Amino acid sequence: MATATQLERAAAWVSGLSITDVPLEVLALARAQQMDILASLAAGARTQVGRAILRAVDATGRESIGEQLVTSLPDGRRRSLLDAVYLHATLANALELDDFVFAGHTGQAAVGVPLALGQITGATGEETLLAQVAANEIAGRLGAVMTAGPQHGHMKAYLHRLAATVAAARLLRLDERQIATAMAIALSAPEFPLFHAAWSPDTKALCTGDPIVAGVRAAYLAAAGVGAALDIVE
């Protein structure tokens, strides 16, 4: 019998996670993280770059016939899922008030994705919280072991992709194999932000947007049957 890959082991944990498995202090931190990201969204939307991002999403948004729309925060507009996810990811990043874990920022995806996707899946508060906890745990662990190289903090596109994928996979109720595949898809072609982007307030706000959208899409791709290399972390 073949040895399980790192992603397969992680997928088994994500799939089997129960609210009783999570320490009370972690649940308290997760709820605090939710409040932090909500406050960050509200503050970020009032900045110059936040207003510009909102205008750009309004100008480029596309709604297909029959598409399920969700309410984006903090403006309360009805938008497509990926537009809402993009806004949550970037607005929470505008003033760098977003919540992060050791060695990387995960809050934009861990909270921002469930805020949007949970509306489509009809997630309960407990399901949303578990998706958030799982996203923080899996992405945070990868961020902690990949500390070398030019990408740090907001620049870790692979971390944003992975957190978004894990949150989406939980809410879409993917099975273990699909979760592992979704994570492998998300990690297959991460964006590579140029380091100088970290020193521009506007582009730094944007650097979480595309990776988190791609992470959500990876979960849908896995659910549709797209395959990937499950040993990509090795």
PENORBEL-V466499 format. One record per residue. N is the residue number from 1. RES is the residue in one small letter. SS is DSSP state (a for helix, b for strand, c for the rest). PSI is psi in whole degrees, 0 to 359 (none if undefined). OMEGA is omega in whole degrees, -180 to 180 (999 if undefined). Layout:
# PENORBEL-V466499
n->(N,N)
res->(RES,RES)
ss->(SS,SS)
psi->(PSI,PSI)
omega->(OMEGA,OMEGA)
This chain:
# PENORBEL-V466499
n->(1,2,3,4,5,6,7,8,9,10,11,12,13,14,15,16,17,18,19,20,21,22,23,24,25,26,27,28,29,30,31,32,33,34,35,36,37,38,39,40,41,42,43,44,45,46,47,48,49,50,51,52,53,54,55,56,57,58,59,60,61,62,63,64,65,66,67,68,69,70,71,72,73,74,75,76,77,78,79,80,81,82,83,84,85,86,87,88,89,90,91,92,93,94,95,96,97,98,99,100,101,102,103,104,105,106,107,108,109,110,111,112,113,114,115,116,117,118,119,120,121,122,123,124,125,126,127,128,129,130,131,132,133,134,135,136,137,138,139,140,141,142,143,144,145,146,147,148,149,150,151,152,153,154,155,156,157,158,159,160,161,162,163,164,165,166,167,168,169,170,171,172,173,174,175,176,177,178,179,180,181,182,183,184,185,186,187,188,189,190,191,192,193,194,195,196,197,198,199,200,201,202,203,204,205,206,207,208,209,210,211,212,213,214,215,216,217,218,219,220,221,222,223,224,225,226,227,228,229,230,231,232,233,234)
res->(m,a,t,a,t,q,l,e,r,a,a,a,w,v,s,g,l,s,i,t,d,v,p,l,e,v,l,a,l,a,r,a,q,q,m,d,i,l,a,s,l,a,a,g,a,r,t,q,v,g,r,a,i,l,r,a,v,d,a,t,g,r,e,s,i,g,e,q,l,v,t,s,l,p,d,g,r,r,r,s,l,l,d,a,v,y,l,h,a,t,l,a,n,a,l,e,l,d,d,f,v,f,a,g,h,t,g,q,a,a,v,g,v,p,l,a,l,g,q,i,t,g,a,t,g,e,e,t,l,l,a,q,v,a,a,n,e,i,a,g,r,l,g,a,v,m,t,a,g,p,q,h,g,h,m,k,a,y,l,h,r,l,a,a,t,v,a,a,a,r,l,l,r,l,d,e,r,q,i,a,t,a,m,a,i,a,l,s,a,p,e,f,p,l,f,h,a,a,w,s,p,d,t,k,a,l,c,t,g,d,p,i,v,a,g,v,r,a,a,y,l,a,a,a,g,v,g,a,a,l,d,i,v,e)
ss->(c,c,c,c,c,a,a,a,a,a,a,a,a,a,a,a,c,c,a,a,a,c,c,a,a,a,a,a,a,a,a,a,a,a,a,a,a,a,a,a,a,a,a,a,c,c,c,a,a,a,a,a,a,a,a,a,a,a,a,a,c,c,c,c,c,c,c,c,c,b,b,c,c,c,c,c,c,b,b,c,a,a,a,a,a,a,a,a,a,a,a,c,c,c,c,c,c,c,c,b,b,c,c,b,b,c,a,a,a,a,a,a,a,a,a,a,a,a,a,a,a,c,c,c,a,a,a,a,a,a,a,a,a,a,a,a,a,a,a,a,a,a,a,a,a,c,c,c,c,c,c,c,a,a,a,c,a,a,a,a,a,a,a,a,a,a,a,a,a,a,a,c,c,c,c,a,a,a,a,a,a,a,a,a,a,a,a,a,c,c,c,c,c,c,a,a,a,a,a,c,a,a,a,a,a,a,c,c,a,a,a,a,a,a,a,a,a,a,a,a,a,a,a,c,c,c,c,c,c,c,c,c,c,c)
psi->(131,145,136,142,170,318,324,321,319,320,322,320,314,315,322,1,131,156,332,346,343,123,148,324,330,319,321,319,322,319,323,322,321,313,323,314,321,317,322,319,314,317,316,327,342,355,168,313,325,316,324,319,316,318,319,318,322,323,332,354,142,130,116,157,129,359,139,122,152,162,121,154,148,7,345,15,153,122,170,159,309,328,318,318,317,316,314,322,320,319,323,344,347,319,9,39,2,155,143,163,177,127,18,159,126,346,322,319,314,327,317,322,309,327,325,305,329,333,327,319,352,35,142,171,322,318,320,317,320,322,320,313,315,318,316,317,309,311,322,322,319,319,327,330,347,71,352,159,179,348,121,157,238,339,354,82,324,327,317,319,313,316,316,319,315,315,315,320,320,313,330,357,45,153,177,313,318,322,314,318,318,318,321,321,314,325,358,325,63,149,155,85,137,141,324,339,334,341,1,122,325,311,333,324,328,340,346,340,299,318,321,321,316,325,317,316,326,321,319,323,317,319,330,353,7,137,171,168,109,348,24,328,320,none)
omega->(-176,177,180,177,179,-179,177,177,178,-180,178,179,-179,-177,-175,-176,178,-179,180,178,-172,178,-177,-179,177,176,178,178,180,178,176,178,177,-180,180,-179,177,178,180,178,-178,180,-178,-179,-178,179,178,-180,178,178,178,178,178,179,-179,179,177,-177,-175,-177,179,179,179,-179,178,-178,177,180,179,178,179,179,5,-172,179,179,174,-175,173,-179,-175,174,180,179,180,179,-180,-177,-173,-179,178,-176,-168,-178,-179,174,-177,180,180,176,179,173,175,178,180,-172,-178,-180,-174,178,-175,-180,178,178,-179,-174,179,178,-180,-177,-178,-176,173,176,179,180,178,-180,179,176,179,-180,-179,-180,178,-175,-176,-179,180,179,178,178,-178,-178,180,-175,180,177,-172,-176,179,175,-179,-173,-178,-177,-178,-180,178,178,-175,179,179,-179,-179,179,-179,-179,177,-176,177,177,176,177,-175,-178,180,178,179,179,180,179,179,177,-178,-177,-174,-176,-179,175,178,-179,175,-169,-178,178,-180,-176,175,-178,-177,-178,175,177,-175,-167,176,-170,-178,178,-178,174,179,178,176,-180,179,178,178,178,179,179,-179,176,177,-179,179,-180,-175,179,-174,179,177,999)
